[in-house]
Amino acid sequence: MRIIPYGYRIENGLAVTDKNESKALQQAFKFYLNGDSLQAISNKLGIKRNPSGMLNLLADKRYLGTDFYPPLINNEIFDQVQKAHQD
């Protein structure tokens, strides 16, 4: 089981962005806003998650940045995805 959120890796005790995963994550947010299904996003990007796992990934506030994790997604895109999911 993976403990570090998708899009990050640990180097010298610090969370840093994983270039390939962070790019895929950013695309996942865009694909979702374009109407792609969670399964389609997973398949297109090779992110091994079932639909509920993809939804959890898209709802993870750590991607906005914390004291430990650098930001991968801006607030505007994150909020748009959350709103789209509620509609």
N, C-alpha and C positions, 0 to 999 in steps of 0.2 A: 504494500500500500504506500502510496506517495504522500508525504507529509508537506513538502514544499509546494505551494500553489503552482499550477501550470504557468509557464512563462518566466520562472525564476530558477536560479540555482544558487548554491551557497559556495562562496569563495572566501577563505580565510575568516570564517565565522560571520560573513556578511551576505545578505541577499543581494544578488545582482541579476540583471535581466539576462535571460537566455535569448540570444539574437533570433534564432529560428522560431522558438516557441512564442516569443513575445509578438513577432510578426504575425504568426498564425492566430494568436489570440485577438489581435487588433482586427484582423480580417473576419474573425468569427462575429465580433460585434457588428461590423458593417454588413456582413451577409444576413444576420438576423434582422437588421433594420430594413434590408432589401426584401424581406419576406421569405427567406429560405427556412426550411424546417430545421429543427435541431439535429435530426439524423443526417440530413443533407450536409449541414455544416461540418459535422463530425467526419463524414465520409470525404468531403472535398478537401479538408485540411489535414486529414490523418490524425485527428485528435481522438484518441481511443476513449470515448465516453458514450454512455447510453444517453437518450434524450434528457433524463432527469439530471444526469451528471453534467451535461452541457448547460442545462438551465442553471445549475448551481455555479458553474464556472462563470456564466454571464451575470450572476447576481453577487459575485464575491467583491465586496467593497475594498479588499486589500489592493485591487488593481488601481484604485484611485491614489494609492500611496499611503504609507504609514511611517512611523518612526523606524521601522525595520525594512519595509518593502518600498522600493522606488516606484513611482507611478508608471503605469503602462497605458492607461486609458484616461482621457480627460472627462471631467464631470458632465459635460454636455452629452457626449455619446453614451456614457454610462446611464444617465438619467433617461435618455431617449429609449434605451433598451428596456429599462425597468418599466417605463410607461407603456411601451409596446406590449410587453408581457401581460400587463394588467388589463389591457383592452380586449 
